[in-house]
Amino acid sequence: MNCEMSETRMRILQLLKMRSNMTVSQLTEALHISAMGVRQHLTILEEEDLVEYHSEKHGRGRPHHLYSLTDDANSLFPTTYANFAVGLMNEVAKFNGPGFINKVFRSRMKSQLQMYQERLHGKDLVERIKELTRIRDEEGYMARFDENDTDYILVEHNCPIAAIAQEYPHVCEIELALFRQSLGTKVYRVEHLMQGSHRCCYRIPKGNCQNQDVKSTPDEQLNQNQ
């Protein structure tokens, strides 16, 4: 959960997670605060795309607003997916050796590379970076684009594969190779979650050649990047 979120709003999310569709009256009763206070918190949560509602009519009275969590809110709650994935890869490594996991990562990179390049095709460098940012944001990395006088900046505030990267740090180098290959230019990682930063940040110099050899294979690119 977001540590900056108020305790009351966190409690509302928890209640909606456990009970789903709830009215203001039901939330008021559960939280022991006024209906006006509940509505104020719900308004903030709606603005943050964490809560949504639909109307349901009962009898002749006014329809009730039934509140529930959005998909974004559901992602705030802990899951065991990451631990399961790491455990599964560890079991695979027992039978095939640790090098096999790297082969899996490289194979996945090739699939990603094809999809990325299809979306980046025909764009100039800055538009390729912006499109890559959109792709990464869609994939859950909370990616943002920025720039200064000398560089374009790609920032990722979240890492959905952090648990995997901690166990298999080589995946981060493969990911950097993916960026370089997709954009066809030099990319430098200047901040790294796995090295204690609160985000991953990538710098793409504006003076780069925008048509780096994109025909080389992902494995060749990875070797060049190391």
N, C-alpha and C positions, 0 to 999 in steps of 0.2 A: 504493500500500500504506500501511497505517497505520504511521506512523513510531514509534508507541509500542509496537508489537508486537515481541516478541523476534525476534532474527535466526533462531533455530531454527524458530519457528513460521512465520515468513515462508517459510523454506526448505521446510517441509512443504507449505504451500499451493502453492508453485511446483512441487514434485514432483507433487502430486496434479493440478495443472492440466495438466502435461505428460504424465503417465502414467495418470491417473484411478485406477481401483481398485487400491489397494495395501494389503498386509498390514503389520502391525507389523514383521514380520521384514524385509520389503523396505525399509521406511523406516529401520529400524535399520542395515541394510547401507549404504544410500545416505548416511545422515547420520553414520555412525561414532560413534553414541552408544548407550547401553544401551537395551534394550527397555523397561525401567521408565521411563526418561527420555522415550522416544517416547510411551508411554501417558499420561504426565502432560501432555505438550503437547497430545496429541489430546483429552484430557478438557477442557482449557481451550478448545480450538477448538470442541468440541461445545457447550459452555456458551454460547459466543458465536454459535452457529448458523452456523458457517463450515464445519464438517465433519460428515458423517454416515456411517453404515456400514450394510451389510447382511451377513448371514451366508451363507456358502457352504460346503457340506459336501463333503469329498473322502474317499472311502473310509470306513474305520471310525473314523478319528480325530475329534477335536473339530472342529467347523466353524470356518472362518477368518472373521475380520471383515475385510471389504474396505472401505476408507475412500475416500471421494470428497468433492468439494466440493459445497456447497449453492449455490443460486442467489445467495444473499447474498455468498458468497465469490467467485463468478465476477464479480460487479460490482466487485470490488476491482481487477481487472486492467484496464489501459488499453485503450481501444478507439479506433477512428478515427471512430466514429459522429458525435460532435460536430463534428469538423473537416469531415466529409463534409457535414453539414447546413449549416454556415456556407458552405462552398464552393458548395453547390447554390443557396443563397439569393443569394449574390453573382452567380452566373451568371444567375439569374432577374432580378435587379435590372438587369443590363446591358441586357436586352431590354425590360423594362417600367418601369424607373425605380425609385428607392429608395422612392417613395411606395407602390408596389405591395406591398412587403414589409409595411408597416404595415397595409395592407388585409388581408393574409393573417393577421397577428397578431390583428386585430380580429375577423375571421371565426372564428378558432379560439376566441377568448374567448367569442363568442356560443354556440358549441357547449358549451364548458366551463360557461358560466353556466347553461344549461338543465339539465345533469347535476347541478351543484352544488345548484341550487334544488330539484330533485326530492328530493334527500337531506336538505335542510335544512327542507323544508316542514313546517309544523305545530309546530316547536320554538320555545322561547323563546330569547332572545339567547344565554345562556351555553351552551345545548345546541347552538345553531347553530354557535357558535365551536368547541366540542369536536368536532362532526361535521366541520366544515371542516378541523380539525387532522387528523382521521383520514384524510380524503380526500387531503390534501397528503402525509401520511406514506406512504400507499399509492402515491402518484405519485413517491416517491423523494426527498422533500425533508427527510426525517428531522425531521418537525415534532413539536413538543411544546406542550402547553397549560400555562399558568401564570396566576396572578392575584395582585394585591396589594390594598391597601385601596381604591384608586381605579380600577384598570384590570384588564381581562382581557388576557392576553399570548399571542400566537402567535409561536413561535420556529421558524425553519427553519435547521437546521444544515448543510444541503446544498443545492446548486442544480444539478439535472440539466441545466439549459439555460445554465449559466454561460458557455460559449464563445459561445453565440448572443447572450446579453445583453451581453457585452463588445463585440461587433460591432454590435449593434442595441439600444442601451440603452433605446429607447422601449418595448421589450417589458416592462420592469419597471414602467413607469407603467400600461400596459394591465393588468398583473397586479394592481396595487394597485386599479385600478378594478374588477376582477373581484371582489376581496374585499369592497369596499364594496357593490357591487351584490348579491352573494350574501347578505351578512349583513343588508343593509338598514339600515346604520348607519355612523357615521364610523369610519374606520380610519386610523391614522397609522403610517408606517414610521419607526422610531426608530434602527434599525441596518440597514446595507446592505452586503452582500458586495461589490457593485460600487464601494463607496466606502471599501474598506479594512478593513471589519469581518470577523470570522471567521464571521458568521452574518447572517441577515436577521431582524429582530425587529419585530413589529407590536403597537401599543398600541390597545386598544378601550376607551374610557372607559365605566365602569359607569353613568354618568349619561346616556348617549346615549338619544335617542329610538329605540325598538326597531322602529319601523314607518316608517322612511324610505321615500320614494316608490320602490318597487321596480319600477314600471311604466315608468320611463324606460329608454331604450335604452342598451346598453353604450357606444355612441359619445357619447351625451349625458353619461353618468356620467364618461367619460374627460375630457371637456371641463370638467366641474365640478371634477374632481380636480386639474387642472393650474393 
